[in-house]
């Protein structure tokens, strides 16, 4: 694979990842609600979710979803409903005072946070279809395909992990200045509304 193909892929992936989507909103929401301790779980969930989506695309699931309207619609509704569910939970989440931050952190277990992040990332059919449409643009037809796909997947996962970690750390740093219950409640409701909105957009989304 030519170096310019890889650099073009990295540049395009970095720009796309920087645009906040449902996964980034979830990462930010957990970081604001539970602090830096949630970063490891959310980032790991995002990385595994992206790995699942990309691998499924390479195995042909993306083509199947693009061709099967019924299967695509079912998976889209599952993902959308899950986003709305998480948004409602965040909206109704209890808030703590400055002296009980540790208690608030314990509300969500790392395993549960990991599964939430994984589900939101992996159950997004738009991601699966996106990968199968996005990757071929950077393939070098004169070189073996499989090694290129492996390199692209590893590169994208590294970028996605760094992107999620960056958002998590920035949001957790901002959380330190958000100590009053009224402000925490407002943050939870804004984040919850954004997740619910993301779920609504996912439900309304159609392939071209």
C-alpha positions as CSV (number, residue, x, y, z in Angstrom):
1,X,0.0,0.0,0.0
2,X,1.3,3.4,-0.9
3,X,2.0,5.8,1.9
4,X,-0.2,8.5,0.4
5,X,-3.2,6.2,0.5
6,X,-2.6,5.5,4.2
7,X,-2.1,9.2,5.0
8,X,-5.2,10.2,3.2
9,X,-7.2,7.5,5.1
10,X,-5.7,8.7,8.4
11,X,-6.5,12.4,7.7
12,X,-10.1,11.6,6.6
13,X,-10.7,9.3,9.6
14,X,-9.4,11.9,12.1
15,X,-11.7,14.6,10.7
16,X,-14.7,12.3,10.8
17,X,-14.0,11.0,14.3
18,X,-13.6,14.6,15.6
19,X,-17.2,15.3,14.7
20,X,-19.4,14.5,17.8
21,X,-21.8,11.6,17.2
22,X,-23.8,9.3,19.5
23,X,-20.6,7.6,20.8
24,X,-18.8,10.8,21.6
25,X,-21.9,12.1,23.3
26,X,-22.1,9.0,25.5
27,X,-18.4,9.3,26.4
28,X,-18.8,13.0,27.4
29,X,-21.9,12.2,29.4
30,X,-20.2,9.5,31.4
31,X,-17.1,11.6,32.0
32,X,-19.3,14.5,33.2
33,X,-21.3,12.3,35.4
34,X,-18.7,9.9,36.8
35,X,-15.3,11.6,36.2
36,X,-12.0,10.3,34.9
37,X,-12.6,6.8,36.3
38,X,-15.2,6.1,33.6
39,X,-12.7,6.9,30.8
40,X,-11.1,3.4,30.8
41,X,-14.5,1.7,30.5
42,X,-16.0,4.0,27.9
43,X,-12.9,4.1,25.7
44,X,-12.5,0.3,25.9
45,X,-16.2,-0.1,24.9
46,X,-15.8,2.3,22.0
47,X,-12.7,0.6,20.7
48,X,-14.3,-2.9,20.9
49,X,-17.5,-1.5,19.3
50,X,-15.6,0.0,16.4
51,X,-13.7,-3.2,16.0
52,X,-16.9,-5.1,15.8
53,X,-18.4,-2.8,13.2
54,X,-15.3,-2.7,11.0
55,X,-14.8,-6.4,11.2
56,X,-18.5,-7.0,10.4
57,X,-18.2,-4.7,7.4
58,X,-15.1,-6.6,6.1
59,X,-17.0,-9.8,6.4
60,X,-19.8,-8.5,4.2
61,X,-22.4,-7.6,6.9
62,X,-22.3,-4.0,5.6
63,X,-23.3,-5.2,2.1
64,X,-26.0,-7.4,3.6
65,X,-27.5,-4.5,5.6
66,X,-27.3,-2.2,2.6
67,X,-29.2,-4.8,0.5
68,X,-31.7,-5.9,3.2
69,X,-34.1,-3.1,4.1
70,X,-35.8,-5.2,6.7
71,X,-32.6,-6.2,8.5
72,X,-31.2,-2.7,8.4
73,X,-34.4,-1.2,9.7
74,X,-34.6,-3.7,12.6
75,X,-31.0,-3.0,13.6
76,X,-31.5,0.7,13.2
77,X,-34.5,0.7,15.6
78,X,-32.6,-1.4,18.2
79,X,-29.7,1.1,18.2
80,X,-32.0,4.1,18.3
81,X,-34.1,2.7,21.1
82,X,-31.0,2.0,23.1
83,X,-29.7,5.6,22.7
84,X,-33.1,6.9,23.8
85,X,-33.0,4.6,26.8
86,X,-29.6,5.8,27.8
87,X,-30.7,9.4,27.4
88,X,-33.7,8.9,29.6
89,X,-31.5,7.3,32.3
90,X,-29.1,10.2,32.2
91,X,-31.9,12.7,32.4
92,X,-33.2,11.0,35.5
93,X,-29.8,10.3,37.0
94,X,-29.4,11.5,40.7
95,X,-27.0,14.3,41.3
96,X,-24.5,14.5,44.2
97,X,-23.0,17.3,46.2
98,X,-19.4,18.2,46.2
99,X,-18.6,16.0,49.3
100,X,-20.2,12.9,47.8
101,X,-18.5,12.7,44.5
102,X,-17.2,9.2,45.2
103,X,-20.7,8.0,45.9
104,X,-21.9,9.3,42.6
105,X,-19.1,7.6,40.8
106,X,-20.1,4.2,42.2
107,X,-23.6,4.5,40.7
108,X,-22.5,3.0,37.4
109,X,-20.2,0.1,37.5
110,X,-17.3,0.0,35.1
111,X,-18.6,-3.2,33.4
112,X,-22.0,-1.6,32.8
113,X,-20.4,1.5,31.4
114,X,-18.2,-0.6,29.1
115,X,-21.3,-2.5,27.8
116,X,-23.2,0.7,27.2
117,X,-20.4,2.2,25.2
118,X,-19.9,-1.0,23.2
119,X,-23.6,-1.4,22.4
120,X,-24.0,2.2,21.3
121,X,-20.9,1.9,19.0
122,X,-21.5,-1.6,17.7
123,X,-25.3,-1.4,17.2
124,X,-25.1,1.6,14.9
125,X,-25.9,0.2,11.5
126,X,-24.9,3.5,9.9
127,X,-21.3,2.8,11.1
128,X,-21.3,-0.6,9.5
129,X,-22.6,0.7,6.2
130,X,-20.3,3.6,6.4
131,X,-17.2,1.5,6.8
132,X,-18.0,-0.6,3.8
133,X,-18.5,2.5,1.7
134,X,-15.6,4.5,3.2
135,X,-12.7,1.9,3.2
136,X,-12.7,1.1,-0.6
137,X,-12.0,4.7,-1.5
138,X,-8.5,4.3,-0.1
139,X,-7.6,0.8,-1.2
140,X,-4.7,0.3,-3.7
141,X,-6.0,-2.1,-6.3
142,X,-2.5,-3.0,-7.3
143,X,-1.7,-4.3,-3.8
144,X,-3.1,-7.3,-1.8
145,X,-6.4,-6.2,-0.2
146,X,-6.4,-8.1,3.1
147,X,-3.2,-6.6,4.4
148,X,-4.5,-3.1,3.5
149,X,-7.8,-3.8,5.4
150,X,-5.9,-4.9,8.4
151,X,-3.7,-1.8,8.4
152,X,-6.8,0.5,7.9
153,X,-8.7,-1.2,10.7
154,X,-5.8,-1.0,13.2
155,X,-5.2,2.7,12.2
156,X,-8.8,3.6,12.6
157,X,-9.1,1.9,15.9
158,X,-6.1,3.7,17.2
159,X,-7.5,7.0,16.1
160,X,-11.0,6.2,17.5
161,X,-9.5,5.2,20.9
162,X,-7.4,8.4,21.1
163,X,-10.4,10.5,20.1
164,X,-12.7,9.0,22.7
165,X,-10.0,9.3,25.4
166,X,-9.4,12.9,24.5
167,X,-13.1,13.7,24.8
168,X,-13.3,11.8,28.1
169,X,-10.4,13.6,29.7
170,X,-11.5,17.0,28.6
171,X,-15.1,16.4,29.9
172,X,-13.8,15.0,33.2
173,X,-11.6,18.0,33.6
174,X,-14.5,20.3,33.0
175,X,-16.5,18.2,35.6
176,X,-14.2,19.5,38.4
177,X,-15.7,23.0,38.0
178,X,-19.3,21.6,38.0
179,X,-19.9,20.9,41.7
180,X,-23.4,22.3,42.4
181,X,-26.3,19.9,42.2
182,X,-28.2,22.4,40.1
183,X,-25.4,22.5,37.5
184,X,-25.0,18.8,37.5
185,X,-28.7,18.3,37.0
186,X,-28.6,20.7,34.0
187,X,-25.6,18.9,32.5
188,X,-27.3,15.5,32.9
189,X,-30.5,16.8,31.2
190,X,-28.6,18.4,28.4
191,X,-26.6,15.3,27.8
192,X,-29.7,13.1,28.1
193,X,-31.5,15.3,25.6
194,X,-28.6,15.0,23.2
195,X,-28.6,11.2,23.5
196,X,-32.4,11.1,23.0
197,X,-32.0,13.4,20.0
198,X,-29.3,11.2,18.6
199,X,-31.6,8.2,19.0
200,X,-34.3,10.1,17.2
201,X,-32.0,11.0,14.3
202,X,-30.8,7.4,14.1
203,X,-34.3,6.2,13.9
204,X,-35.1,8.7,11.1
205,X,-31.9,8.1,9.2
206,X,-32.1,6.5,5.7
207,X,-29.5,5.2,3.4
208,X,-29.1,7.0,0.1
